Amino acid sequence: MPLILIASAIVGCRSATPAAVAPSIEAWSTFGLSCGERRADNVPSGLFQWTCRSDHRGIPLTLLVDGDDHGVFMMTAQVPGGTDPRTAGQVFDDLVGASLPLTTVRAEVGAWLRAWDGVRSTISLGDASLSLERDTSWVTLAVLPGPRHSVNDPVRGP
């Protein structure tokens, strides 16, 4: 009997990731990121957050993911601020290649990232909006994969 309860608890924890986000978390895990358990965000948005970490190409990489039953809402990736812009762009390009929410704009985003020269830059492609900037602490890639750009935006059907 206790074994059944333990198995149920394990299945319950795994089902905590919404079905619309789980394939992305799995893809990032396959990419090499270690993603922690979901937690509620710190604002009353109804979103959940995951923190994923790894070293990629010898660079510490952190990915913060916000999502819900409708999918990934926002991704924020960071590498240390002292990272060379070309290297940071390549690390982020590799990450985008493993990011299911960006499948339809992957090539365009990759070209933008690989050409980045360290100056703040933004781009909109289809439903996706991205920004890339650096300061002394972090190089940050912020991504709203769309179609929602606000938690309260209506969700379109498939």
Secondary structure, 3 states (H helix, E strand, C coil): CHHHHHHHHHHHHHCCCCCCCHHHHHHHHHHCCEECCCEECCCCCCCEEEEEEEEECCEEEEEEEEEECCEEEEEEEEEECCCCHHHHHHHHHHHHHCCHHHHHHHHHHHHHHHCCCCCCEEEEECCEEEEEEECCCEEEEEEECCCCCCCCCCCCCC
